[in-house]
Amino acid sequence: MILEEQMRIQFGKTCSVCALTIVCLSTAASSQTPAPAGQAAPPAAAGIVVASPTYTFVPLEITVNRPAADVWKRVGKFCDIGEWLRIPCTITSGKDGEFGAVRSVANEVLVGKTELSYTYTQPVREGRPYNL
């Protein structure tokens, strides 16, 4: 009976966390500021599902037993992922390492960077499920 009780408690906690996550995400999505009146929104690019999306982030990390600067020399360029995945990667817009650069892997846009990191976004496209 103790095992069943522990499982019920764990299931309840899991459901609570899921419900809280859904509430937080829906609140963030609904809190996007609309464009000021009289200012027309720019036309949506062909194939983009949401013209002015609200993005979130998913933090992912892995520990590597090397100095960060040494690791970044090996994996730090925006198109280095092509070597890791053994697929072609080219910069289709902008310049490698600059804000707004777009790479060909999944049309990711470089939106942030530091000395040893970068952040990108993957625009939602029509007919292509959003897949983390």
N, C-alpha and C positions, 0 to 999 in steps of 0.2 A: 504494500500500500504506500510506503514511503516513496518508492520510485515513481509511482503514478502521480503523487503529489508534486514531486520535483519537476516532472515533465510538464504538468499542468501549469506550474508557476513559470517555468522557462518559456512555454508557449505563450502565456499571457504577456510576459515581458517582450517577447519578439513581436507580438501583435501591437503592443503599445508603441514600440519604437517605429514600426512601419506606419502606424497611424500618425504619429508625430512628424515623421518625415514627409508624408503626403500633405499634411497641413502646412508645414514650413514651405514646401515647394509651391503649393498653390497660392500661399500668401505672397511669396516672392514674385510669382508670375503675374498676379493681379495688381501688384504695386508699381508696375512700370508706368512712368509718366507719359501721358499722351502728348502728341505734338501740339504746340500752341495754336490757337484758332487763327485762321487766316494764312497759316503757313502750310503749303501743300507738301505732302510726303513725297519723297523722290520715288520715281517709278521703280517697281520691283524688277530685279534682274530675272531673265528667263530661267525657269527651272528652280528658283528658290521658293520654298513652300511658305516661309514666314518672312515678310518683308522687314520687320523690326523685332527680331526675337530677343527674348531675355535668356541669357546664358547662365549656367551654373558651372561649378568645377568639381572634379573628382580628384582629390589628392592621392597620388600613388608614389611610393618610394621603395627603394631597395638599397641595402647597405653593401658597399663595395670596399674591400680592404686595401684602398690605395688613396693617396692624396687627391683631393677634389680637382686640383689644377691638372694633374696628370691624366685623370679620367676624362676631363673636359677636352683636353687636346685630342683625344681619340674619338669622342662621341659628340662634340659640341656644335658641329655645323648643322644647320637646319635640314640639310639633305643627307646627313650621315645615316639616317634610318634606312635609306635605300641599300646601303652596304650590309646592314644587319639583317634585313629581310630578303636580301638578294633580289630586289626589284628595282626598276629604273626610278630615279627621282631627279626631277629638274625643277628649277625655279621658273614658274610660268608667269609671274608678275612681280615687279619690284626687284630688289637685290638681296642676295643671301645674307641673312643676319640683320636685316633692317626691318623696322615695323611695317606691317602691311605686306610683306613678302608672302607669296602663295606658292606652295610646293605641289607637285603633280601627284603625290601618293593618294591623297583623298581631298585635294583642294583646300588643305589646311592653311589658315591665315595666321602669320606670326603677330601676336597681339601684346606680348610683353617679354622682357628679357632682363637678366642681370649678368654679372661677370661669369657666373657658372650655371646659368639656367636660361630656359626660354619657355614661353607659354604660347600655345596656339589654340585656335578654335576650329571646329569642323562645322561649316554651315549645313543646315538641313536642306536636302535636295528632294525635289519631286520624284516619286517612284523609287526612292532609295531609303530603306528603313534606317532610322538613327540607331547606330550600333556602337556601344561603348566597348 
